[in-house]
Amino acid sequence: MVAAAIMSNAYIGIDLGTSGCRVIAIDEQSNIIASDQQALFIPTTIPPKSEQDPDYQWQVVLQILTQVISQCRDYKVRSIAVDATSGSILLTDSLGQPLSPILMYNDARAIEQSKLIANIAPKESGAHGSSSGLAKLLYLQQHTVLPADTQLLHQADWINFKLGAPLGISDHNNALKTGYDPVEQCWPQWVDTLTNASLLPKVLAPGTVIGRLSESLCRSLKLSNIPKIVAGTTDSIAGLLATGAKNIGDAVTSLGSTLVVKLISDKPLFIPEQGIYSHRLGDKWLVGGASNTGGAVLKYYFDKHKLENLSEKITLDATPADYYPLLSAGERFPINAPKLQPRLSPRPKSDVEFLHGMLTGIAKIEQQAYDCLQQAGATPITSIRTVGGGAVNKTWQSIRQQYITVPFITPNYTEAAYGAALLAKGNI
């Protein structure tokens, strides 16, 4: 008699970003065993408005999840975790029927509502600004006729509910910009003075089991077992988890459109006047900030291929121009200077020299950012991992290493969906 084969376990991460959805499945050794992705149709809106259809987003997620699970027939799917954009919210009724579109992270219509928050919220709260989750909630309450059983969901909460989790459960990281206090781990009393606390979700730590995949989905996906649904996180933190950064002193620099630095610390720092904020990460903290410099400035002057070609021609021992690359006036971190002007002149005749000056300028800002965290009392940096489009530019990394002397570690993975899969597996 032949013994039945023992199926290996699989863990699935769902990343719902601004422009697309990616799903990754990993095994017990954290190797990728299946993946798929799809771009989202982005409706044309005029800033500061930025909305997306929640039902459409769910259909895209379900389609990609179906494709990935079909690739995991030799595995038993144990758990699923979702990451999504920070500060994106919608309202539903008590049955989970949407009462609003998803107001995306960059929807900034809630200017008047943000002023109300500014008058009452502690300066260290993540709820400040017209694009915060709380400001969006107050905006929707003012502009929409809502029933008494209205429920606020973050983008990740919505997908978890559609997967089968109870309505109205969120996580520490997605709830931060809605006013949640990550230090006291509760909704603070001052939020009650602005809105009805019954609208707000129950908040749990990322990695907490919050439910199970619905029976109907298990049937349609032809699953023999019922996977757990695990509380997720934001897309940026999932990307950090993907790099393998997990120890105190590990830092991650994102070289995307903007420059973002995050450092795993043993204590939080909230210094809004310097642009420093913190997220809870298990029993540790992610301390960091975001500059207005970054890849968007480079792309304004050079396309991708031009950047690659010019970078290869840079002479590292040459003396670069002293630049502070910005697209427009204003900086938020490592210095708070709303009127700071871009410094990109004089421009040399050589594009190679011009790019060298910009890459060096951004490297100096990165160094200043980490110095700022150190001076504020953060844990000393022991290593840096790099994510984002600029991570592949070897010349840029060499320039950065001239100014930041800690070891640079090349991560095997950087995709947020992979970080969410690690969270599903319990690696936090």
Protein Blocks (a to p, Z undefined) as FASTA:
>chain_A
ZZddddddddddddddfkbccdddddfkopafbdcdddddddddddfbdcddfklmmmmm
mmmmmmmmmmmmmbccfbdcddddehiacdddfkopafbdcddfklcklmmlmmmmmmmp
cfkbckgcjkbmklmmmmmmmmpccdfkbccddfklmmmmmnopaehiacfklmmmnopa
fklopadfklmmmmcfklpccdddehiafbdcdfklmmmnopabdcdddddddfklmmmm
mnopabghiacddddfbdcdddddfbdcddfknopacddehjaccdddddfbdjklmmmm
pcfklmmmmmmmpcfkbccddddddfbgcifbfbdcfkbccdfbdcdfblklmmmmmmmm
mmmmmmmmmmmmmmnopacdfbdcdedjklmmmklmmmmmmmmmcdcdddfbfcfklmmm
mmmnopZZ
